Amino acid sequence: MDRVIHNRGEVSAKTAERVNAVIEELGYRPNLIARSLATKVNYSLAIFLPDSTDTNDYWHYPILGVRQALGEISDHGINIKFYFFDLKRKDDFLEKSKKLISDTPDVVITAPMFMGNENTVFTQLDQNKIKYVLIDSDISESSRMAFVGQHSERSGQVAGRLMSSLINAGDNILITNIQSGSDIIPVIQKRVKGFSNYISEHNTSSKVTELNIPLDSNNSDILIQQIEELQIKGIFVPSSRAHIVADLLKTQNVNGIKIIGYDLIKSNIKYLKDGLIDCLISQRPAKQGYHGVMSLFNYLVKKETNLQNIILPIDIILKENVDDYISSIQL
């Protein structure tokens, strides 16, 4: 059997056929742990993602997936190093990216951030022949080995269709992006594009207005002003910060506004259950981190060079199904 499995020595075609039949029947798979230990090869895997100091924050969840995957492959000689940067500070992003490049890891998991600088990071990775997988948002023109995440523009289209079902024809809509810094990250831009295109094609009598608000400012005055002046009936928040908008409206006693946002962080779930957020779109961030690691594991240990993109489903979460979704969804 060993000769057939490892193609060592001469084996007759008939014998090989019988052995392969037994292998298939038994469901045998090569012992990758033993094989990787025998080679005594150590690989370095870098995680280059935004910091999450609050365990309720979105970026906490991809790291949960990363850590589960690492637990499953801990016997394969893969060394892990995290490079977390402050999403509110471009200088910190650039400093950590320089450190990442100088350490020359074998492979990297990252997400596109800071539109003016992510191509520079990708260029440096390419120049140093460092392979990488993208999560959260895809940059198809990059040299990434694979992408794990939702199709961002299509998820924006889904949000547009949901909004159209919640408001009346001709009702005005506000796209509210609460920004950490001065740049809007690619995934947000793509969601906004998908949402706006859907509304312009299917709800032509509704006016869509975009409002960018700094995260660390007092946002209530400008938001309420826009709602009143434009007679807004629906708000689309293309990020995990829908709870901030819901809280502002609650504080100002503004009722009757339909809100659609992203991600099952605790603050969003609370307002969804309270009825102040009408719908959340889940993009399974833990799955992104998990499959990102496993894709690079397949490249490093299994020697798979043609990695496939993993496009995750667009999950629509309502007040009525959130508990069932949370209890049933697995990492």
BALOFI-187638 format. One line per field, with one value per residue (C-alpha): z, x, y; residue number from 0; residue in three letters. Coordinates in pm, whole numbers. Example, Ala and Ser with C-alpha at 12.3 -4.5 7.8 and 13.67 -1.06 7.14 Angstrom:
BEGIN
z c(780:714)
x c(1230:1367)
y c(-450:-106)
i c(0:1)
aa c(ALA:SER)
// end
This chain:
BEGIN
z c(0:87:-264:-422:-192:-238:-593:-482:-667:-940:-883:-1140:-1270:-1135:-787:-785:-884:-598:-345:-460:-427:-65:3:-133:65:391:327:385:374:408:754:685:1043:1025:681:782:1103:904:677:980:784:972:796:907:874:939:1025:922:1031:1226:1602:1808:2168:2222:2204:2058:1764:1416:1384:1690:1491:1203:1470:1642:1314:1270:1617:1564:1239:1405:1677:1412:1235:1537:1469:1123:1205:1123:1326:1362:1418:1450:1320:1443:1337:1457:1198:1298:1229:882:1023:1242:942:744:1036:1093:720:710:1004:830:512:699:883:546:644:403:377:495:566:533:438:208:404:332:-39:-89:55:23:-328:-191:66:-199:-426:-145:-74:-443:-466:-170:-313:-9:-85:63:94:126:352:400:63:-267:-482:-796:-964:-684:-692:-401:-406:-308:-153:130:195:49:-290:-153:-441:-451:-76:-133:-398:-150:101:-169:-236:136:178:-116:57:386:256:16:-343:-354:9:46:171:356:325:652:665:1008:933:1155:946:639:390:302:282:-37:106:208:-134:-308:-83:-139:-514:-516:-297:-498:-830:-712:-590:-907:-1124:-924:-709:-938:-751:-430:-371:-220:-26:117:453:588:961:1166:1430:1715:1664:1799:1508:1625:1497:1139:1117:1252:1025:718:822:869:564:324:487:519:568:535:647:507:720:508:809:1155:1307:1253:1633:1650:1420:1608:1938:1803:1674:2003:2199:1978:1985:1608:1510:1192:1020:867:930:752:858:877:1124:1435:1697:2036:2004:1668:1795:2087:1862:1616:1893:2017:1670:1613:1347:1089:923:949:684:825:635:868:966:1174:866:675:923:946:572:513:735:592:236:317:506:186:0:253:361:89:-184:-350:-569:-738:-441:-503:-389:-115:-157:158:157:214:529:600:974:1119:1471:1417:1316:1494:1791:1568:1339:1624:1782:1456:1276:1313:1262)
x c(0:283:426:94:24:365:434:749:873:708:351:135:-167:-401:-246:-258:-624:-711:-515:-677:-1020:-943:-810:-1131:-1349:-1168:-1163:-788:-611:-234:-116:-25:87:341:450:502:683:911:1014:1094:992:872:657:573:218:145:-194:-213:-552:-710:-684:-988:-965:-1339:-1448:-1781:-1609:-1625:-1252:-1261:-1445:-1202:-936:-1158:-1166:-791:-727:-956:-781:-440:-551:-635:-298:-74:124:235:526:349:459:206:265:-1:41:-252:-290:-514:-788:-815:-446:-299:50:13:-105:203:439:300:308:679:741:545:752:1083:1001:950:686:611:241:5:-367:-485:-780:-763:-762:-675:-739:-433:-191:-310:-167:172:152:49:331:583:446:480:832:940:765:539:213:-112:-483:-740:-1045:-1332:-1289:-1140:-893:-903:-623:-384:-167:-350:-363:-729:-1010:-1239:-1553:-1875:-1922:-1945:-2129:-2390:-2445:-2510:-2764:-2935:-2947:-3102:-3373:-3443:-3468:-3707:-3934:-3929:-4008:-4265:-4186:-4047:-3930:-3585:-3286:-2969:-2648:-2466:-2103:-1946:-1574:-1280:-1045:-1042:-1044:-1339:-1225:-1294:-1561:-1770:-1734:-1847:-2151:-2254:-2215:-2430:-2696:-2711:-2726:-3015:-3217:-3150:-3264:-3564:-3682:-3621:-3847:-3641:-3352:-3035:-2798:-2459:-2344:-1993:-1958:-1634:-1655:-1518:-1741:-2083:-2290:-2644:-2695:-2586:-2768:-3095:-3063:-3028:-3322:-3548:-3441:-3450:-3750:-3551:-3744:-3463:-3098:-2839:-2526:-2271:-2065:-2098:-2191:-2567:-2604:-2453:-2725:-2996:-2872:-2866:-3222:-3338:-3172:-3333:-3675:-3678:-3911:-4025:-3684:-3596:-3233:-3027:-2671:-2409:-2270:-2387:-2191:-2362:-2468:-2632:-2808:-2953:-3104:-3224:-3415:-3549:-3685:-3468:-3259:-3478:-3225:-2862:-2653:-2409:-2087:-1958:-1629:-1508:-1542:-1328:-1042:-1076:-1081:-806:-571:-680:-627:-269:-224:-322:-61:221:169:-41:144:-176:-78:-412:-615:-983:-1179:-1431:-1740:-1949:-2331:-2519:-2716:-3021:-3088:-3414:-3550:-3752:-3459:-3156:-3159:-3200:-2923:-2679:-2749:-2716:-2433:-2102:-1755)
y c(0:240:209:295:590:748:624:441:134:-70:-182:-360:-174:-441:-425:-48:-57:-294:-87:239:76:-17:335:487:246:319:693:702:1037:1093:1194:1555:1613:1333:1445:1809:1710:1485:1771:1992:2302:2610:2868:3220:3351:3721:3868:4236:4371:4659:4646:4556:4667:4627:4261:4377:4542:4389:4315:4094:3828:3761:3709:3450:3260:3297:3157:2858:2771:2807:2567:2309:2336:2395:2076:2182:2410:2738:3039:3320:3691:3960:4314:4521:4885:5166:5213:5579:5652:5627:5682:5374:5173:5279:5211:4863:4785:4873:4641:4367:4395:4408:4084:3906:3648:3365:3452:3726:3766:4125:4346:4649:4974:5338:5378:5598:5343:4984:4951:5055:4775:4524:4641:4592:4245:4158:4301:4091:3783:3755:3575:3706:3637:3916:3911:4159:4332:4220:4412:4201:4393:4301:3988:3825:3446:3439:3641:3528:3730:3863:4016:4371:4533:4256:4288:4659:4565:4332:4617:4837:4583:4546:4923:4946:4694:4888:5237:5376:5465:5817:5819:5973:5773:5872:5669:5739:5638:5688:5703:5615:5832:6049:5762:5541:5179:4979:4750:5054:5215:4897:4852:5212:5168:4854:5015:5338:5152:4937:5235:5436:5144:5022:5311:5605:5848:5821:6058:5910:6138:6039:6172:6104:6163:6142:5871:6085:6390:6488:6363:6422:6778:6720:6387:6524:6827:6607:6390:6691:6890:6595:6422:6101:5777:5524:5517:5276:5234:5041:4930:4776:5115:5114:5109:5460:5594:5404:5545:5902:5873:5723:6005:6269:6096:6057:5774:5604:5584:5246:5146:4880:4801:4528:4277:4099:4285:4311:4676:4611:4300:4497:4764:4501:4325:4659:4732:5041:4865:4693:4464:4358:4186:3933:3867:3593:3764:3470:3250:3497:3469:3092:3024:3278:3078:2743:2865:2959:2632:2451:2654:2604:2244:2085:2278:2394:2689:2758:2882:2949:3253:3175:3394:3386:3415:3739:3658:3874:3900:4032:4066:3750:3524:3669:3428:3122:3248:3308:2968:2777:2953:2776:2916)
i c(0:1:2:3:4:5:6:7:8:9:10:11:12:13:14:15:16:17:18:19:20:21:22:23:24:25:26:27:28:29:30:31:32:33:34:35:36:37:38:39:40:41:42:43:44:45:46:47:48:49:50:51:52:53:54:55:56:57:58:59:60:61:62:63:64:65:66:67:68:69:70:71:72:73:74:75:76:77:78:79:80:81:82:83:84:85:86:87:88:89:90:91:92:93:94:95:96:97:98:99:100:101:102:103:104:105:106:107:108:109:110:111:112:113:114:115:116:117:118:119:120:121:122:123:124:125:126:127:128:129:130:131:132:133:134:135:136:137:138:139:140:141:142:143:144:145:146:147:148:149:150:151:152:153:154:155:156:157:158:159:160:161:162:163:164:165:166:167:168:169:170:171:172:173:174:175:176:177:178:179:180:181:182:183:184:185:186:187:188:189:190:191:192:193:194:195:196:197:198:199:200:201:202:203:204:205:206:207:208:209:210:211:212:213:214:215:216:217:218:219:220:221:222:223:224:225:226:227:228:229:230:231:232:233:234:235:236:237:238:239:240:241:242:243:244:245:246:247:248:249:250:251:252:253:254:255:256:257:258:259:260:261:262:263:264:265:266:267:268:269:270:271:272:273:274:275:276:277:278:279:280:281:282:283:284:285:286:287:288:289:290:291:292:293:294:295:296:297:298:299:300:301:302:303:304:305:306:307:308:309:310:311:312:313:314:315:316:317:318:319:320:321:322:323:324:325:326:327:328:329:330)
aa c(MET:ASP:ARG:VAL:ILE:HIS:ASN:ARG:GLY:GLU:VAL:SER:ALA:LYS:THR:ALA:GLU:ARG:VAL:ASN:ALA:VAL:ILE:GLU:GLU:LEU:GLY:TYR:ARG:PRO:ASN:LEU:ILE:ALA:ARG:SER:LEU:ALA:THR:LYS:VAL:ASN:TYR:SER:LEU:ALA:ILE:PHE:LEU:PRO:ASP:SER:THR:ASP:THR:ASN:ASP:TYR:TRP:HIS:TYR:PRO:ILE:LEU:GLY:VAL:ARG:GLN:ALA:LEU:GLY:GLU:ILE:SER:ASP:HIS:GLY:ILE:ASN:ILE:LYS:PHE:TYR:PHE:PHE:ASP:LEU:LYS:ARG:LYS:ASP:ASP:PHE:LEU:GLU:LYS:SER:LYS:LYS:LEU:ILE:SER:ASP:THR:PRO:ASP:VAL:VAL:ILE:THR:ALA:PRO:MET:PHE:MET:GLY:ASN:GLU:ASN:THR:VAL:PHE:THR:GLN:LEU:ASP:GLN:ASN:LYS:ILE:LYS:TYR:VAL:LEU:ILE:ASP:SER:ASP:ILE:SER:GLU:SER:SER:ARG:MET:ALA:PHE:VAL:GLY:GLN:HIS:SER:GLU:ARG:SER:GLY:GLN:VAL:ALA:GLY:ARG:LEU:MET:SER:SER:LEU:ILE:ASN:ALA:GLY:ASP:ASN:ILE:LEU:ILE:THR:ASN:ILE:GLN:SER:GLY:SER:ASP:ILE:ILE:PRO:VAL:ILE:GLN:LYS:ARG:VAL:LYS:GLY:PHE:SER:ASN:TYR:ILE:SER:GLU:HIS:ASN:THR:SER:SER:LYS:VAL:THR:GLU:LEU:ASN:ILE:PRO:LEU:ASP:SER:ASN:ASN:SER:ASP:ILE:LEU:ILE:GLN:GLN:ILE:GLU:GLU:LEU:GLN:ILE:LYS:GLY:ILE:PHE:VAL:PRO:SER:SER:ARG:ALA:HIS:ILE:VAL:ALA:ASP:LEU:LEU:LYS:THR:GLN:ASN:VAL:ASN:GLY:ILE:LYS:ILE:ILE:GLY:TYR:ASP:LEU:ILE:LYS:SER:ASN:ILE:LYS:TYR:LEU:LYS:ASP:GLY:LEU:ILE:ASP:CYS:LEU:ILE:SER:GLN:ARG:PRO:ALA:LYS:GLN:GLY:TYR:HIS:GLY:VAL:MET:SER:LEU:PHE:ASN:TYR:LEU:VAL:LYS:LYS:GLU:THR:ASN:LEU:GLN:ASN:ILE:ILE:LEU:PRO:ILE:ASP:ILE:ILE:LEU:LYS:GLU:ASN:VAL:ASP:ASP:TYR:ILE:SER:SER:ILE:GLN:LEU)
// end
